Amino acid sequence: MMISDEYAYSDLKSNEQSYKWCHRYCYGVLNGNIVANKWIKLAAERHFNDIERSKTEDFKYKFSPARAQHAIDFYKLTTHTKGALAGQPIQLQPWQIFIVSSIFGWITKDKDTETGKRLRRFKKAEVFVGRKNGKSTLASGIALYMMLLDGEQGAEIVTAAASKDQARIVFNDAAQMVRSGALSEIAQPYKYDIRCEDTNSIFKAVASEAKNLDGKNPHCAIIDELHSHKNSDVLDVISSGTGARKQPLIFIISTAGTILDGVAVDQWKYGEGILNNVFEDDHYFAALYSIDAGDDFSKSDVWIKANPCLGISVSYEYLENELKQALAINSAKANFLTKFMNIFVNSSTSWLDIGKVKACQHKLDLDDYKGKKCYIGLDLAQKIDLTDICLVFPNDIGGIDIFNRSFIPQGAINKATKHQQHLYRKFEQEGSLIVTNGEVTDFTIIEEFIIKFCQDFDVQHVCYDAHAAAQLAISLTKQNIPMLEVSQSMMSLSEPAKEFEKMIVAKELRHTGNGVFMWCCSNSYVYTDANENIKVQKENKNSSNKIDSVISCITALSAVVYEEPNEQFVYENKPMLILGS
């Protein structure tokens, strides 16, 4: 997009604590002077688009330089609490001024009829950024500003995290800021809270359990390291608790993590959706700092995308040392990617790079494949579990396009953990999961889907595991469905599993972004034997996480024959009566 040069502010000093840095930062991001990832570029575009929208009658909000500057100036009353800069006044970096100015500068055009005030636009804000980039300092200042200078009587400020110790990090920083500077004249820090008698306001660190948050009425809630939260309970309770406030703020500040089906990924994706204009939410601010999909994390020139304080609070030398460990020690790689590159990954021993899986997502419509050659893979549940059908279509780039259909009985959901119930409901709502009635898998529905697929597509084989689908196979064979038994042994599925991984790396596998498929990819691990055969499996046999969508695809791959010459699949010239026999 074309941005007016009025936002270049060429005379603006690098350390000047001015709201103008909000505009200049976005200007620099979009003209390439500031290295940034896709999401920060979209956030900058959103900022300037909204400035243009604010000139119209339909848009309810405007940017107030005075309100933004008021919040920035507050940081002059605070000091660093740790390290070499301890005791020195805090100077916000341009990216931090962008965040503070956005949260506090965007306000309603019209005054609230009850309070007579122009209220803040953003009620929720999420900032995902790499470790050691000043998250706690930023959050502590926002919390204290909301408590002391936001004009809210009886302001209740809470900081919550997955553990009480984590929650106290922001609280302790805030308490030290009060003790060591001018704020001590208006606020009193105690062991378990900070109080302001003039406004009857209080700031506390709270335990992470949702039950401990019932009854809270926060004006501001800091949710620290959301990636550690296994579910959305805390966020849900806090969100409902802010309902009585006119202009509350829930501020999420976090690095990435390894819980790929958790609330942090949900919030990240929601932020992506807003920045991509998939969702419209004028009350939600998102700044997602990470390296881009396809970036080589070992190259230092991309590190600043996840670490906007690189060279300031995060040194190149420090990251270089961390990288050496990540490249040499498997267990250190996931830590480097999550904490410093800000990418959500599974633990270091997981099989698939979820970033590469995401990079294979395309807009595909199953209706466009009518009459085309197709291979179907089945992974059938043992009556009370997830069942998956994978349709594999050889495509014109020498790879495959896949579509998954997943099923689960309502009885299985009822017996699942609360977290997985929430997950299954989300998958059902987005259309990735079909929930059937009853306590056990309804094989009649599975059979109907397969018959319909065979009518719509040129199905070569329906690949199945005889151990789980013998009766279904007999029934479908009687209806002239081309059933093919595929042994689930390591020897049989090792090569198609390797081919599955290779095609993801080479972007030769295209999928729709199906939520269940993505989840199963993140749950997949491999066991490797002495002959380098691999077996795809769950992290451990007791894990409730599923891999069915991956297994069904690999099962179908056992029978795929590429249509392109000289690009034939490993099994093309092998007997295909019973693969792996």
LINCORQUI-V387909 format. One record per backbone hydrogen bond with DSSP energy under -0.5 kcal/mol. CO is the residue of the C=O (numbers start at 1). NH is the residue of the N-H. Records with the same first field share a line. If there is no record, write none. Layout:
# LINCORQUI-V387909
CO->NH + NH
This chain:
# LINCORQUI-V387909
4->7
5->8
9->12
13->16
16->18
18->21
19->22 + 23
20->24
21->25
22->26
23->27
24->28
25->29
26->30
27->31
28->32 + 33 + 34
29->32
33->35
37->41
38->42
39->43
40->44
41->45
42->46
43->47
44->48
45->49
46->50
47->51
48->52
49->53
50->54
52->55
53->56 + 59
60->109
62->64 + 107
63->65
64->68
65->69
66->70
67->71
68->72
69->73
70->74
71->75
72->75
73->76
74->77
75->78 + 90
77->183
78->90
80->87
82->85
83->86
85->88
88->80
90->92
93->96 + 97
94->98
95->99
96->100
97->101
98->102
99->103
100->104
101->105
102->106
105->64 + 107
106->121
107->62
112->116
117->112 + 119
119->108
123->250
124->285
125->252
126->287
127->129 + 254
128->289
130->133
134->138
135->139
136->140
137->141
138->142
139->143
140->144
141->145
142->146
143->147
144->148
145->149
151->153
152->155
155->157 + 202
156->219 + 220
157->204
158->222
159->206
160->224
163->167
164->168
165->169
166->169 + 170
167->171
168->172
169->173
170->174
171->175
172->176
173->177
174->178
175->179
176->180
177->181
178->181
181->184
182->185
183->186 + 187
188->195
192->205
193->190
194->203
195->188
196->200 + 201
199->154
201->196
202->157
203->194
204->159
206->161
209->212
210->213 + 214
211->214
213->216
219->249
220->158
221->223 + 251
222->160 + 224
223->253
225->228
226->229
229->263
232->236
233->237
234->238
235->239
236->240
237->241
238->242
239->242
240->243
241->244
242->245
249->221 + 251
250->125 + 252
251->223 + 253
252->127
253->225
254->129
257->345
258->260
259->262
262->266
263->267
264->268
265->269
266->270
267->271
268->272
269->273
270->274
271->275
272->276
273->278 + 279
274->277
279->281
281->284
283->123 + 124
285->126
287->128 + 289
288->290
292->295
295->297
296->299
298->300
299->302
300->303
302->305
303->306 + 307
306->130
307->310
309->312 + 313 + 314
314->311
315->319
316->320
317->321
318->322
319->323
320->324
321->325
322->326
323->327
324->328
325->329
329->332 + 333
330->333 + 334
331->335
332->336
333->337
334->338
335->339
336->340 + 341
337->343
338->256
339->131
341->291
343->345
347->350
349->526
352->354
353->356 + 357
354->358
355->359
356->360
357->360
358->361
360->511
362->364
365->368
366->369
367->370
369->372
372->458
374->460 + 461
375->392
376->463
377->390
379->388
381->383
382->384
383->441
387->407
388->379
389->405
390->377 + 392
391->393 + 403
392->375 + 394
393->401
395->398
399->395
400->510
401->393
403->391
405->389
406->434
407->387
408->436
409->412 + 413
410->414
411->415
412->416
413->416
417->421
418->422
419->423
420->424
421->425
422->426
423->427
424->428
425->429
426->430
427->432 + 433
428->431
432->406
433->435
434->408 + 436
436->410
438->411
441->443
442->445 + 446
443->447
444->448
445->449
446->450
447->451
448->452
449->453
450->454
451->455
452->456
453->457
456->371
457->459
458->374
461->376 + 463
462->484
463->378
464->466 + 486
465->468 + 469
466->470
469->473
470->474
471->475
472->476
473->477
474->478
475->479
476->479 + 481
477->480
481->483
482->462
484->464
485->579
489->493
490->494
493->497
494->498
495->499
496->500
497->501
498->502
499->503
500->504
501->505
502->506
503->508 + 509
504->507
508->400 + 510
510->402
511->362
514->518
515->519
516->520
517->521
518->522
519->523
521->352 + 524
524->351 + 352
525->537
527->535
529->532
533->529
535->527
537->525
540->543
547->550 + 551
548->552
549->553
550->554
551->555
552->556
553->557
554->558
555->558
556->559
557->560
564->567
569->572
571->574
577->485
578->581
579->487
